[in-house]
Amino acid sequence: MVVLFQTKRGLLLLAQSSLVAFGILSGFAQIVLAIWPNPHLSSNERWFLLAALLVASLVFGLSRTWPRSGADRSFDSPDITVSIVVGDLFDQQTHLVVGFNDVFDTDTTDSVIIAASSVQGQFLQRIYGGDRGKLDADISDSLAGVQISEAEDRANKSAGKLERYPMGTVAVLGAPNRHYFCVAYTKMQNNLIAQSDVDLLWRSLSEVWESVYLRGQQKAVSIPIVGSELARINCLDRESLLRMILLSFVARSRQGIFCKELRIVVHPKDFDQLNMLEVAAFLRTL
């Protein structure tokens, strides 16, 4: 409700929908009164009728413009579907995209390197049952043919892994029916602070779509709003990051379909930070 009344788009949509409803209802009322005239209507009854029309029109306007808990759009060309849903990423029975740093750290001990509450930390617990050794082994197997870009010295980096991979590197884990596209979109600095920026995120998204093209078999993919937490892309809020993901996916799809459905999953605690009226409007422009 707050979002509806605090944005120009929300107020404009409310006004337009209410006026359309009022025009239809008042026209219908005039036709009824013309066919069945009632000269005995009192002044109070006429005011009551007008008030009823106004209330009904406002209710209709609110029902049409009330902020939704999600948004979606099906495209004809290309033949794809994009949706924004509120929920748990790991409950989605699709391929998943999970953000990592460039050394593919997995240690969530005391949340010093990787926050246990982050998507990556939840990935370790919920998909691998906390078995960090198994996760590390699967990542190593997936990246066996990828050349490292740099190897840090332990004297400079006190904790975590030392071998850096190119930004945008994707480790594809899991079975073919449900792959986990683990993408390095942040650089883990030697002070153990992860950092990224808009260019790195765009490049990383492009690499994810390429991996989905090669391994995803055009099945649905779910992705969180990457870059919104510890990646520290401070110049973009969650809504801007969401738009960036949408734009990147649709732009790549127009080069050739690689995935029939993209699902952007918003955590319930973050939903209030999104203006779904604006998101839905942006989705219609793509």
N, C-alpha and C positions, 0 to 999 in steps of 0.2 A: 504493500500500500504506500509506504514511504517513497519507494522508487517511482511509483506511478505519478505522484504529485510533485516530485522534485525534478522531473525532467521535462523539457519542452516537448519531446516526442510523446511522452506519456500523456501529458495534458492535451496535446493536439489530437491524438488518437481517441481519447475519451470524449472530447468535444465533437469530433466528426461522427463517431458512432452514436452518440446520444442525439445529435441533431438529425441524423438519418432516421433513427427510431422514432423521434418526435414527429418528423414529417410524415412517416408512414401511419403512425397511430392517429395523429390528428386528422389526416386525410380520411382514414377509415371512419373515424367518429363523425366527420362532416357528412359522409355518404349515408351513414346510419341515420343521422338526424334529418337528412334531406328526404329519405324514404319514409321514415317514421317520425315525423316532426312531433315535438312535445312542447307546446307553448306554455305548459304549466311548470316548466323547470324554474325553480326559485334561483335567486342570485347566489345563495350559498351552495346550491347544488351545482351551479355552473362553475363556481370557484373550485369546488371539490373535484369536478371532472377534470379541470385544467391541472390541478395539483396531481391527480392520479396519472395523467398523461406525462407530466414532467418526471414524476418518481419512476414510472415504468421505463421511460426513456433513459434516465440516469442508470437504473439497474442494468438495462441492456448494454449501455456503454461500458459500465464497469465489467460486465461479464465478458465483453469482447477484448478489453484492454488490460485486464488484471494480469500482473506478471506471472508467467508460467514457471514451473520448476524445471523446464528444459526447452529445447528448441530443436527442430530438425528440418531438413530439406532434401528432397529427392531431385536429382538433376536428370534431364533427358540426354544432354550431350555435354560431358560424358555420362554414361548410365551408372551413377554412383549415388550413395546416400550418406549424408553427414548428420550426426545428431550430437547434441550436448545433453548429458544426463547427470543427475545427482545420485551419487551412490558410492559403492566400494569398488575400486579398480579390480581387485582380485576376485570379485564375485562375477565379473563378466566372463562368459564362456566364449572367449575369442582369443586371438593372438593378443599379447600385451607388449607395450613399449615401456621399458624401465630405464630411467636415467642413471648413468654412472659417471665417475670422473675418469680422467685420462690414464690413471694407473689401475683402474678397476679395483679399487679398495673394497673390501667386504667386512672389515672388522668393526663390529658395533659395540665392542666392549666399552662400557662406561660412556658410550656415545662420543668418544673423543675424536675418532676418525670419521665414522659414519653414524649419524643419529639413528638410534633404534626405531624412532617414530617416523622416520622418513619412508618414502616409497621403497627405496633401496633396502632399508632396514627391515621393512615388512616383507619384502620379497624373500630375504634370507629366512625369515621365520616361517612364513606361511607357505612358501613353495618348497623350500629346502629343509623345513623343520629345524632350522638353526644349525644345520650341518655346514659350517663354513668351509671345511675341507672339501666336501663334495662340490660346492659352488665354485670354489677356486679351481678345482680340477676341470670342471666343465668349461669354465671361462678359458683356461689355458688350452684345452683341446680345440675350442672354437677359434681361438686366435693364433693357432699354431703356424699358420701361413702368413701372418701379418708381421711386418718388420717394425720393431720398436723405433720410436723417433728419438729417444734419449734415455739414458740410464742415470739416475741420481746417485749420489754418494750418501751413504748412511750418515756421514758427518754433517751433511747439509740438511738431510731430511730425517728427523729423529724417529718417526714411526710411519707405518704403512708400507705399501709396496713401492718399489723404486723404478721399475721399468715403465716408461711412458709410451703411450700409443698415440698416433695422429688423432687430432680432434675429429669427431664424427665416426670413429671406428665403432663397428657394431659386432658384438658377440651374440650369435644366435643360439639360444639354448632351448631345451625342451623337445617334445615330440612334434612331428609334422602337423598334428591336429591342433596343437596349441603351442606355438613358438613364443619365446620371450626374447624380444629384440632389445638387448642391453646396449645402449648407446652412450659413448663418452662425449658428453656435451659440456663438461666443466673441466677446468684445469685445477688439480689439487696442488696448491702451492706448498712450498717447503715448510711454511708455518701451519700447515694442515687446515688452511681455509680454502674452500672451493670457490672458484671464480669463473664466470662466463660473461658473454656479452651478446648483443643481438646478432652480429655476424656469425659468431660461433654457433649459436643456436640454430640459425637458418641453415648453415652448412650441415649441422648434425641432423636436422630434420630431413634434409635432402638425402643424406646417406641412409637414414632409416627407411625412407620410401623406396630407395634402391634395393635395400635388403628385403623389404616386403615383396617387391617385384620378383626377386630371385627365389625367395623361399616361402612366401605367404600363400601361394596358390589362389590368390584373389579372395581369400576369406576375410571376414571382418576383423578389424584391428581396434583395440581400445588403447587410449593414451591419456595420462593425466595432464594437467597443465604444467608441463615441464618448465623449469626456470623460475617458479614462483616462490620457492622456499630458500634453501641454502645456496642456490646457484648465484644469488646476489646480482641478478640483472635488475638493478635499481631503477633504470630509466623506464621500465615497463611494469604496469600493474597487472594483476591477473587477467583482467578483461582484455588488455592489449596483447598479452601472451596468447590468450585463447584465439584471438583474431589472427595472430601470426600463424598459429598451427593450422587454422582453417584455410588461410590464404595459401600456405605452403602446400597443403594436401591437394587443394583444388587445382592449383597451378600445375603441379606434377601430374595430376590425373588427366589434364588436357593434353599432355604429351603422349598419353597412352594409359589405358586403365590397368592398374596394378593391384587394386583393392576395391571391392564392391561397396564396402561400408567402413566408415571411420566413426568411432564413438569416442568423444572426448568426455572423460569422467571427472566430474567435479565433486570433491569431498564435501559432505554436508556442512562442515564448519566454514567452508570458504564460499558457500553459495551467496551469502548476504553481501559479499564483496563484488558480485557481478550484477550488472544491469541487464537482465534477460531481454527487456524490450529492445535495447540497443544491439545486443548480440543477435537477436532474431532479425532485426532490420539489416544488420551487416551481412548475415547469411543470405538474405534475399538478394543482395547486390552482387554476389559472386557469380 
